[in-house]
Structures are given as C-alpha cells and as structure tokens.
Amino acid sequence: MKRVLVLIICLSMCLGIPADTYAAENYGTSHPEDLVDKNTGLIRKISWRDEFYGNALNERNWSYDVGGVDNLWGSRQFSYARMENVKVSNGLLDIVSQIQFDKNNDKVITNSEYTGSINSKGKTDFKYGELEIRAKMAPGYGVGSVLYLMGKDKVWPNCGEVDLFQYSNTTKLLTQALFTPKINNTDETVNQKVWQNTIDKTKFHIFKMKWSDKKIQLFIDNILTGTYDPAEYSTNPDPTKDDKAWPFNQPMYLRILGSMNPNISGYQSSYGWTLVKENEDSKDYETHTYVDYVRVYQYQIDKTITNQLNSKPDLYRAYKKKKSKKLKIELFDSGWVNGYEFRIFKTKKNAKKNKKVLVKKKYEGSKSKVKVKNKKLKNKKTLYVRARSYKYCYNVKYYSKWSKPLKVKIKK
C-alpha cells in the first residue's frame, strides 16, 4: 500500500497535480462488506448503488432534469437546469452551479444562472431499507446543495417527501425535513417536520435515512438527527394505515441538485464562489456539489436464523415416577442451539393450545437429556411436554417453533 502511495505522489509531482488531492478526498470509495445489525441479527446487504465511476452519468440509474427548474416540481427557482452542468469524474458526481455578476454593480445578471439536477424516477426507486450518501456541500453563497426523496406513485404532498439535506451558506445550516399531507408548508396544514444542524462544509459527510414500515430516522455522520413517527399526527390505532400521516408505504425515488431557490439557498453574492472567467463587463463564477456515492441497503435474515425459526426440537421420550417431582426428558439434540425452553401441561388439550402451563423451565446449552424438578409434578396421572430451542445471533435470541405435545410416561 505504501509503495502505491509513493507511486501516486511521484506521478502527481510529474503531472503537476497536488499530491494530497487523492488522499484528502478519498475518491472512489471501495465497496463495503455486507454488515450485520447487532440489534436485530439481520444482514444489511447492498441492493443498489452508484459509485460514480467512469466519466459520464450512468443513465440506467438517472435522468437529467432539463429546463427551468421552477417548472419541474413547483419550487420557485431562479436557475436553469442543463445536462452539461452534471459531470462525473474522479469517482465523484459533480453538480456544477454557475452564475454571472455585473462588474459595475456586482449584481447577478438576469438569466445567467445555471445548475445541474438529476433524478432516478422510473429507473431506480426503493421501499424500506437504508439509504446512504456521502456528499460535500457547494460553498457558493446563493446556491443550496439538495437531495430529497419523493413517492413515485402520487402527486405532492400525497406522495410524501423526505429532504435528506438542504444546505444554505447564508444561514450556515443544513436542513433535513419531512412532508406529508398533514405536515407541509401550505396554509392548511401543520408546518413541515424540520431538523437543522451545523456542519463543516469544507468536508465530505455521510447522510443516512433508515426507513421501516413504522418510522423514518435521519442521520448525519452516523449521529441520529431526527425521527418521524406517524403516531404523532394520527388518531388511527394503526397510524401506518393513515395515508395522510404516513404516505411512506410506496417506493420512493431520489433527486440531487444545486438549488438557487432563495428560500433554500439564501441571498446571492460572489462570496464562496470560484472565479473562472473575467469578461469585459461581467465575471463568471461556479461552485460545486460533490457526491461520492449513493447506496441503498435492504435487510435480509441470516440463513442460520431462518433454519432456527423453521425448526422444531425432536423429543424422544419423557418419563417420571408418579410420586416423584422429577421429570426426565430425552431429545435428539441438534448440537448447534444455545438452549431449550420446556413447558409441561396437565392435559393434551392444553398442550395443543399451549395454554394453562403447569411448569416452565429453561436450560442453557445443547443437551440430549434434561431433568425438570418441580413439586407441581408430584402425583400427577397424566402429563404432556412441549419444547422449543433458541439460538443467539448477534445478541438477539431467536426461538424455533414448538414441538408437538409428547405424553409423559408415568411409572408407579
């Protein structure tokens, strides 16, 4: 690895490229391994991703937004979306925002604002799981780096909207927001759900959304920043059935753009922009929103857990002496479980229904013979036993199905 780094530095010096360009920004992040959620034991697998390799946008994943941005989704913009303002290079998506200022009064020249915008509608959408984006905000004042998701099957606000980030250099705040038919920025509803945070705009950050069938959680650099629970806005016993409070039961698509909507990006000035050309009467500036990757994860159950959930302990026999309070159980041990739970019943009917349990007992470890000792077992004419095994997977206990009732042989 060190030899490779030395080679890169040498090549950089020969080509006139700053040596720290590669190391500082970590271009072309390698694909992560599948991860396991230690709270649930589920495997987090990548179901879709775009690492932005190559030198052109992957149009199997994305479409360009072309035309006046205010005509695209109803948000009043003073910019114009063009294909040429979307670039891919060095393992990064580059949304280029451009503007011209009058030399005489330092004001923005009318119709000189251009930006880039892409969306995944009709090409890439997902329902539930985890969305992760590594991005760097545009530093120019008057442009906002924006990524949001919308439901693909309905119109706004019935489709729902989740803003993973909206950054304003004017306020120096990164806004995350959520919109539903019950909470949005129209006069007839409660104001939208909003969370605001400060970030270092000179660095890349990881933005994440965890989306289940019951709630949505937002994160910045793996720190929880906001949670939406539909129960806060619904009187329905099951708030996820209330489409006005929970429209997030449909697939969603993404949009990434550089916004010049003053409600998002704030006032415009040349501060923070890069001067690229000076004309006789004007100056041309540009600023960049960078995205390193977009990844969608889905959670899948571990095969070991699936086997455990579908299995049943195989009871061989159970016996005791009538006057004894000790019951012996023999079973065909699978050898890979962490323990067993036994239930003993007075009647077969109760055993079948798994109700009116006489004695409960748990045993840690994998065993083929166990003993249950309890005074309630003494002098019983008939007894039935059922069992289930359990196995730990990443700190979570998973139970098998219950075995069929086995009649205990009572000896005199």
MILO-605769 format. One line per 5 residues: their letters; for each residue x negated, y, z negated of C-alpha. Coordinates in steps of 0.05 Angstrom, whole numbers. Each point is the difference from the previous one (the first is absolute). Example, Ala and Ser with C-alpha at 12.3 -4.5 7.8 and 13.67 -1.06 7.14 Angstrom:
2
AS> -246,-90,-156  -27,69,13;
REM end
This chain:
412
MKRVL> 0,0,0  -57,48,-17  -34,-15,66  65,17,37  6,65,-39;
VLIIC> -73,19,16  14,-15,74  62,45,-1  -39,57,-33  -55,-7,52;
LSMCL> 49,0,58  36,60,-31  -65,39,-3  -16,-17,73  69,19,24;
GIPAD> 6,63,-42  58,-27,-43  -2,15,-75  -22,-63,-36  54,5,-53;
TYAAE> 58,2,50  10,-75,-2  -10,-13,-74  40,59,-25  65,-14,36;
NYGTS> -3,-76,3  24,-3,72  32,-65,23  18,-29,-68  -5,-76,1;
HPEDL> 63,-42,-6  17,-17,-72  10,-70,-25  69,-24,-20  13,21,-71;
VDKNT> 41,-31,-56  47,41,-43  -20,-22,-70  68,22,-28  40,-46,45;
GLIRK> -48,-51,27  20,18,71  -50,6,56  -4,68,35  -12,-13,74;
ISWRD> -9,51,55  59,-5,48  -20,59,44  -57,50,5  -34,51,44;
EFYGN> -73,13,-16  -6,49,59  -58,-35,34  -19,18,71  8,68,33;
ALNER> 75,4,15  66,-6,-38  29,-70,-1  66,12,36  26,-68,-20;
NWSYD> 5,29,-70  14,73,11  35,50,46  -20,72,11  47,56,-20;
VGGVD> -3,48,58  37,66,3  21,54,-49  -4,-33,-68  63,36,-24;
NLWGS> 39,-39,52  -26,-67,-24  30,-8,-69  35,64,-19  -56,31,-42;
RQFSY> -14,71,24  -72,1,25  -42,53,35  -44,-50,35  0,-42,62;
ARMEN> -17,-74,-1  -46,-24,56  -31,-68,16  -70,32,7  4,22,-73;
VKVSN> -1,-73,-23  -69,-32,4  -32,-65,-24  -75,-5,-12  -50,-26,-51;
GLLDI> 54,-45,-30  45,59,-16  66,29,25  -11,74,10  61,46,2;
VSQIQ> -27,65,28  37,65,-15  -19,61,40  16,74,-5  -21,67,31;
FDKNN> -9,65,-38  0,70,31  -68,32,-8  30,69,-10  48,-14,-58;
DKVIT> -18,-71,-22  72,-23,12  22,-65,32  13,7,74  70,-22,19;
NSEYT> 5,-70,30  -73,-15,-14  13,-54,-53  -10,-73,19  -2,-63,-40;
GSINS> 4,-76,4  55,-46,-23  12,-75,6  54,-48,-23  10,-75,-3;
KGKTD> 75,-1,14  21,-60,43  -70,-29,-4  -20,-9,-72  47,0,-60;
FKYGE> 4,-40,-64  47,-14,-58  -26,-7,-71  -72,-13,-18  -58,48,-7;
LEIRA> -24,56,45  -71,26,-7  -33,58,37  -69,30,-9  0,72,24;
KMAPG> -33,68,-5  40,64,1  -10,56,51  -35,60,-34  28,55,45;
YGVGS> 49,49,-33  68,-4,34  -1,-73,20  26,-57,-42  -24,-73,4;
VLYLM> 64,-42,-2  18,-73,-1  72,-23,-12  45,-60,10  72,-2,24;
GKDKV> 51,-55,9  5,-21,72  74,-17,4  36,63,-23  -4,76,6;
WPNCG> -28,46,-54  14,2,-58  38,-66,3  -63,-35,24  -39,21,-62;
EVDLF> -69,33,2  -64,-10,-40  -55,52,6  -64,-34,-19  -38,65,6;
QYSNT> 10,73,20  -60,43,-15  0,76,-2  -65,39,-3  39,61,-23;
TKLLT> 26,-32,-64  -57,-50,-4  52,-52,-18  14,-68,31  75,-13,0;
QALFT> 33,-68,0  75,-1,8  59,-45,11  67,15,34  66,-37,-1;
PKINN> 72,21,17  7,17,-75  -66,37,-8  -25,43,56  -11,74,15;
TDETV> 70,17,25  47,44,-41  49,-57,-14  -48,-46,-37  -48,-3,-57;
NQKVW> -69,25,18  -48,-51,28  -43,-44,-45  -69,33,0  -67,-14,-32;
QNTID> -59,48,8  -74,-12,-14  -67,34,12  -53,-37,39  -70,13,27;
KTKFH> 15,16,73  -73,-10,20  4,-75,-14  39,-60,26  56,-25,-45;
IFKMK> 41,-64,-1  75,10,2  44,-58,-16  74,-18,-3  26,-62,-34;
WSDKK> 70,-15,24  44,-55,-29  75,-13,7  11,39,-66  -48,59,-2;
IQLFI> -55,39,35  -66,20,-33  -51,49,28  -75,2,-16  -61,43,14;
DNILT> -67,-34,-7  35,-58,-37  31,47,-52  76,-2,-5  27,69,18;
GTYDP> 75,-12,8  55,-52,-6  69,1,31  54,-42,-34  69,4,33;
AEYST> 33,-12,-67  -14,74,-17  47,22,55  54,-54,4  56,-24,-45;
NPDPT> 5,-65,39  -16,-61,-45  -49,-20,54  -29,67,25  -36,-34,58;
KDDKA> 69,-12,30  13,75,1  -23,24,68  1,73,-21  -48,-13,-58;
WPFNQ> -39,-57,33  -5,4,76  -67,-36,-5  28,-69,19  -18,8,73;
PMYLR> -67,-3,37  -39,66,1  -49,29,50  -57,50,-9  -17,69,27;
ILGSM> -68,35,-8  -10,72,20  -32,67,-11  58,45,-19  3,75,9;
NPNIS> 67,7,-33  -11,58,-49  46,-34,-50  -52,-56,-4  -66,30,20;
GYQSS> 7,71,-27  -25,64,32  -50,-1,58  -69,30,-2  -67,-18,30;
YGWTL> -26,-23,-68  -21,-72,-1  4,-8,76  -60,-14,45  -16,52,53;
VKENE> -10,-38,65  2,57,52  -3,75,1  35,35,58  2,73,20;
DSKDY> 65,15,-37  10,-63,-43  -32,-54,-41  17,-75,5  1,-41,-63;
ETHTY> 15,-73,-17  8,-43,-61  5,-76,-9  42,-50,-37  -37,-66,-3;
VDYVR> 29,-70,-13  -47,-57,-12  52,-56,1  73,-17,-9  16,-68,-31;
VYQYQ> 65,-35,-17  -1,-58,-50  54,-51,-13  2,-44,-62  2,-75,9;
IDKTI> 6,-54,-53  -62,-43,-11  6,-71,27  -18,-28,-68  58,39,-31;
TNQLN> 47,-24,54  -18,-72,-15  11,13,-74  68,32,9  25,-57,44;
SKPDL> -26,-57,-44  32,-39,-57  -34,-39,-56  7,-75,9  24,-29,-66;
YRAYK> -17,-74,-9  33,-17,-66  20,28,-69  11,-40,-63  6,5,-76;
KKKSK> 23,-38,-61  69,18,-24  -20,23,-69  -63,35,24  -6,74,14;
KLKIE> -55,-13,52  14,-8,74  -52,-25,49  2,20,73  -41,-29,57;
LFDSG> -5,33,68  -40,-5,64  -47,59,-11  -18,39,63  -66,21,-30;
WVNGY> 1,72,24  52,33,-44  -15,42,-62  56,-27,-44  71,-26,-9;
EFRIF> 65,22,-31  48,-54,-25  73,5,-18  38,-54,-38  76,-7,1;
KTKKN> 52,-41,-37  43,-15,62  -12,-12,74  51,54,17  -38,52,-39;
AKKNK> -65,-24,31  27,7,71  25,71,-14  -64,17,-39  43,26,-57;
KVLVK> 6,-11,-76  -72,-20,-7  -15,-40,-63  -76,8,-1  -49,41,41;
KKYEG> -74,-14,3  -59,27,40  -67,-34,10  -63,34,27  -44,-43,44;
SKSKV> 10,-55,50  22,-65,-34  32,-66,18  25,-14,-71  30,50,-49;
KVKNK> 34,-4,-68  58,43,-23  11,3,-75  63,32,-28  48,-19,-56;
KLKNK> 59,13,47  -19,-63,38  10,-46,-60  58,-50,1  25,19,70;
KTLYV> 33,-55,40  -10,31,69  -50,52,25  -20,27,68  -63,37,19;
RARSY> -18,48,57  -66,32,15  -32,53,44  -73,16,10  -33,68,4;
KYCYN> -63,27,32  -36,66,-9  -21,39,62  -36,65,-13  30,9,-70;
VKYYS> 71,-15,23  36,-64,-22  38,-37,54  50,-55,-18  19,-61,40;
KWSKP> 71,-25,8  31,-40,-56  -5,-76,4  62,-43,2  27,-20,-69;
LKVKI> -34,-63,-27  36,-42,-53  -41,-13,-62  -6,-72,-21  21,-5,-73;
KK> -32,-57,-39  26,-27,-66;
REM end
